[in-house]
Amino acid sequence: MKAAPFAYVRPGSVTEVLSELSRDGAKVIAGGQSLVPVLAMRLAQPTTLVDINAVEELHTLRTELSGVRLGAAVRQRTAQRDPAIAEVPLLGMALPWIGHREIRSRGTICGSLAHADPAAELPAVAICLEATLTIASPKGERTVDAVDFFTAAMTTTVQPEELITSVYFPRATETQGFGFAEIARRHGDFALAGVAIRVDAKDRMRPSARITCFGISDIPRVRDVSEQLSDALSKDGPDAPEARLRTALAAAAEELAADVVDTGGDDHGSQAYRRQLITALASRELARAYAKAVRASSHTDEEKA
Amino acid sequence: MSTPRTVSHTGHDDLVAVEFTVNGTTVSLKVPARMTLSDALRDNLGLTGTHIGCEHGVCGMCTILIDGDASRACLLFACQLDGAQITTVEGLGKPDDLHPLQESFGRHHGLQCGFCTPGFLMSSYDLLDHEPDIRREDLPEELSGVICRCTGYRNIIDAVDDVATNHRDGLPGPKNCGQRTLTGRSPVGSTAAADESTAASDTVQDSAPEKISMPSGEPTIAIDVTTLLESPPQDVARVFANIQLLARCLPGAELTEELGGNWYRGRARVALGPIKLSFNGFAHLLEHKSDRMHVLGQAKDTGGGRAQAEIHLLAVPEGTGTRLQAEARVYLVGRIAGFGRSLAGDVSRRMFEDFAKAVDQAARGEEPEVGSKPPSAFGILVGAMRDRIRSVRDLRRKAPGRQANNPHEER
C-alpha cells in the first residue's frame, strides 16, 4: 500500500528541526526502516515528516573519553564499519541481527531506539550497557538513561516536540565479556525472544552480571544476575568448562524466564515457548559471556605481569 | 555518504524536487513526498527491472544499491535520495556483456520465474562486493533479505557461491552505467502517487527541439543492412533528393510539416497485434546528398514511450543497379522498450527491406506501395513471423524422422 499524503521538510539544523516539530502531527524520519512500513500500511498518518538527514552534526560518530557517541542520523551499517564499534563489543554483536543488510544500510541506531519495538535488539543493548540518550527540545537539552527511556511497547519518554540527537554507549572495560543471541523464524525477522548480556569478571568468583531480555514483554526486561552466576560458579570454580557452567545456570535461567516473560504469546510462539527460549539462551549466553570475561581479564593480567 | 540538500516545508499536495544519479545518469525529478523510490524508478524513469512485491520491506524484490550499499527501494521516499548514487539491476550488465552474477544465475538455473532475480542480484552484489571472503555456509543467512516464491534457493546459492569463489580478489563493478535517456512509463495502471508526479528531465517538447542529442550508451536496436536495388544510382539519387517521396517509402511514416533548416515534423504508426504505437516527432537531416544521408530522429509515443534514432543511408553503384546500405541505432525508452529485443530488431530490419523495395519503385517512377497504406507494420510483423516460422521449420527438417510424422509441414 502507499503512504497517505504528508507534508515534507528537510531542515539543515537541529534548531530548525525542533521548530518544524512544533507543528501538530509532525514526525521525525531518519532511516525510515521502521516508520515507512507503518506509513505504507497507514497505521500512522503524520501530517508532516521532518527529515533529519540534512543536519550535518547528526551524522557524527565519535569516540569520547569513556565511550562512543552516535548521532541520530548514524546508520546501523555505518556504525558496523566504524572502528570505534570495537569499543562497544555488545553493540557490534547485536547489529548484524537487525533486519538484513538492506535494512541496516538505511536504518539508524537512534531511530531503532526511538521506535522502541519490544522485539528490537538495540533497546535491549542500550539498557544492558546503561547507555544514555540526549534529547533536544525547544527548552534545551536533557539526558535520559536507557533504562528509564522505554515506557511501553513503541512508547518512550520522548515528547512530540523533542528530538533524540545522540546516544552514548560506555566503553567496555578489560574485564568485561558479552553475550548476545536471539531466535527468529528467519534471520532478520523480529525476534521471538533474545538476550543481551554483560559480565564483569574483575572478581572471578564473584562476577557482576546483567541480562536484558527482549521480545518477551512490552519493553526489554533487565535483571542483575550476579548472585545466580556466583552460585553456579561455586561448584566448579572459574575454570569450569562452559557446558558445565551452563548446566549449573539452568535453574536460575528458568526462574529468570518465568519472571521476565509476560507476553501472551502470538501465532509464532506461546508464552511457554518463549520461556523455554529465554531459559536456553540465557544459560548458554551467560556461560559464554563469563568465559569471555575471564579470558579478557587474564589477558590483561598477563600484560600486567 | 552524501548529505542531501535541505528542503523547505512542502505541502502534502506539492511536489518535491530531487536530483540523484541512476546507473551513471543524472536525473532531476519532481515527486510527491510520499512516492517511494521504487515507484519513481519504475514509473518516472521507466526502469522496471526493480520489482515491487510487498511494499513494506519484507520481500526484498526492490533491492537496489544506494552509494554502493543494498537498500530497499520501497522503504525510501524518492525525495530523500537527493545527491545519492543509485544502481539498479539495469546498471549491472548489458545483454551481450552480462555481469558475472547474471551470467552465473543463468548457468546455475537460479532464476526460475525471475521475479525475485533483480533483488537477489543486487543483494548478492552488495554481499560479494563488501565480503569477498564469504563462506558458502553463510550465504543462506546473508541472502535472507530476499524471498524467492519458487523456493529456488539451492540454485541461487550455487550461483552466488560460484561467483564468490571466482572473484575473491574483487567483484567486477556494474557494467552498464553510462549516460542514457530515462523517461517514464505512461501513468496508466500506475499508482496514485505516480500520477501526481512529473519528470522534469528529458521530456519531448511539442515544439521542435533545438537539437537532437543521441544517448551515448548502447542502442536498443542496432541495424546494419544492405540491399541491392535494380534501379541505377542516378534514379535513386532522384528519390534521395525528394524528401517527401523518400518519406513515403518508409512504412507507416508521414511527413506532416517542413520546418526549414533541414528539420521536419512527422508521425509514424506501427501496429503489432494488440500493440498500436503512434509516434509524433521530428527528423533532422544533418547531411543530405544524392548518395548519402545522415538523419537524426526523435519521437514520442502517445502511450508514453520514446524513440530516438540515428540513421546513415548510403547508395553506391553496383553493376547496373545500386547497393543501398543502412545503419541505424535506435533507442527505445518506456513501454515500447518492453518489446522483446529480437522482435524489435526483426521488425526494424523488415521495415528497412520494405523501405528499400519502395525506394526501388520510386526510382522507377512508380508511387511506392508501402507509403500508401500505413500502418503497414501489420504486414511487416506477419513477414517477420513467417521468417521465424521458416527458420524453425528449417531447423526441424534437419532432425530426421520429423518430416514423415508431420505431412502438413511439407508444402
Interface residues (C-beta under 8 A of the other chain):
Chain A: M1 K2 A3 A4 P5 F6 A7 Y8 V9 R10 P11 G12 E20 I29 G32 Q33 V36 P37 L39 A40 M41 T47 T48 L49 D51 N53 A54 E56 H59 R75 R77 T78 G99 H100 R101 E102 I103 S105 R106 R186 H187 G188
Chain B: M1 T3 P4 R5 T6 V7 S8 H9 T10 G11 H12 D13 V16 P32 A33 R34 T36 E55 H56 G57 G60 T63 I66 D69 A70 S71 R72 C74 L75 L76 F77 C79 Q80 D82 S123 D126 L127 E141 E142 S144 G145 T191 A192 A193
